[in-house]
């Protein structure tokens, strides 16, 4: 069910319970979507920790996990990119993503920027893929995106020009 169309009544009906029973477990629609977000983060997080010898594999696993899990909840990638969500639910994933770029040799502040760029690119691709809006007349290849992000990325910021 697309999060934009999600209602407490629809979820209750899908679960076979009354809306009042659902409200005993969650306060409102936003709290329900927060729980979905927490569950998504748990499913997306790679099993191992990123290290200097596996950071690319860690990020690749993250990217494929995002694609797989968000395919099960169409519209949620757009919500994560543009909508409200609690930072506390995503803090462990953010910390692990920054660790991957730090393990690759990036300074902590730059690693944070690399993580944002990488995760936004993966989420954006996933959202466009689900919406059927990937551009171009030729089929788009997710592996190309990952190769560009992982191999074409400079892990040191460029010096400002004159």
N, C-alpha and C positions, 0 to 999 in steps of 0.2 A: 504494500500500500504506500503510495507517494505521501511523504510527510506533509506536503502542502494540503492534501485532502484528508489527512488523518483526523478523526474525531474520536472522542472518548466512547461515544455510542457505537461507532463502527468497530473499534477494538473490542469492546465488551461483546458485541454480537459475534465477532470472529472467535473469541475465546469461549463463547457459550455461557456468559455470565451477565448479570444485570449491570447497567452503568453504575449503580450505587455500590455494588460489590467491587468494581474496579477502583472507584474513588476511595475505598478503604485502603488500597495498596499504593496509589499515587494521588497526589494532590490535584493535578490538572494535566492538561495536554503537554505543557512545557516540561513538566517533571517526567512524564512518560517518554518524551523525546530525549531527555537527558539520559534516561536509563538505556534507551536504544544506543545513544552515543557511547556510553560507558561499555556496553556489551561489544559494540563495534571495535573500540580501542583494544579490548581484551583479545578479540579474534584477529586483529590486524597485527598486533605486536609480534615480531619474530621471536622464536623460542630462545635463541641464543643472544648473547650480548655482543655488540659491535666491538671489534678489536682492529688493530692495524693490519692483521692478516686476513680479515673477512669483511671489512666495511662495505665493499661493493656487493658482496653476496647478501649482507644484511639488508641493504637498501633495496636490492632486487626482490628479496623475499617480502619486504614491506610493500613494495609497489604491486606485486602480484596478489598479496593478501588484500590490499585495498580494492583492487579490481574485482576479486572474487566476492568479498563481503558486500561491497556496495552494489553489486549486481543483484543481490538478494533483496535490497531495499532501494529500488529506483527512486531518485529524487533526493536521497540523503546526502550524496556528494555535493549537490548544490547548496543544501542547508548548511553543511559544514563550511563551505567556501564563503557563503554570503549571509547566513542567518545567525541567530543567537545560539550560543552553546556555552556551557560552563567550561572555563579554562581548566578548572581542577580535574575534570574528567579526562582532559587531553594532556595534562602535565607530564605523566609518565612517558607517553609516546614522544612528546616534544623533547624531553630530556634524553631519551634513547636515540632519537634522530640526531640531535646535536652531538651526542657521543660518537655516532658513526662518522661524522665529518671531522670531529676532533681526532679520532683514531686515524683518520686519513692524513692528518697533518695540519689541518686548519686551526688557526687561533680561535678561541672560544666565541668571540663576537662574530667573527666571519663564519664560523661553523653554524651559528644560529641563522645567519642570512642564507647560507647554502641550504640548510634544512628547510627554511621557509620556501625558497625557490623550488627545491625538489618536491616537497610535499604538495605545494600548490599546483605544480605542473602535473603531477600524477592524479590529483583530485580533479583538476580541470579536464584532463583527458578523459577520465572516467565519467565525469558529468556529461561531457560532449558525446561520448560514446553511447551512453544510455539514452540521451535525447535524440540520437541519430543526426547530430549536427557536426560531425567531423568533416573538415573541408576537403575538397579535392576530388578529382574524377578517379583517382586510383585508390585502392584499398589502403587504409592507414594501418601502420604496423607499430604496436605498442613497444616491441623490442627496439625499434629505431629510436623512440623517445628515450628509453632507458640508456641506450648506448650514448646518445648525445649528452644526457644528463650526467652519466657516470664517467665517461671517457673524455668528454669535451669540456669538462669543468676545470677551471683554474682554481686551485685551492688556496691561492694567495691573492689578496686584493691587488689590483693594478695601481701603480703610482699615478696620482693625478697629473694630467698634462699641463704644459706651460700656460 
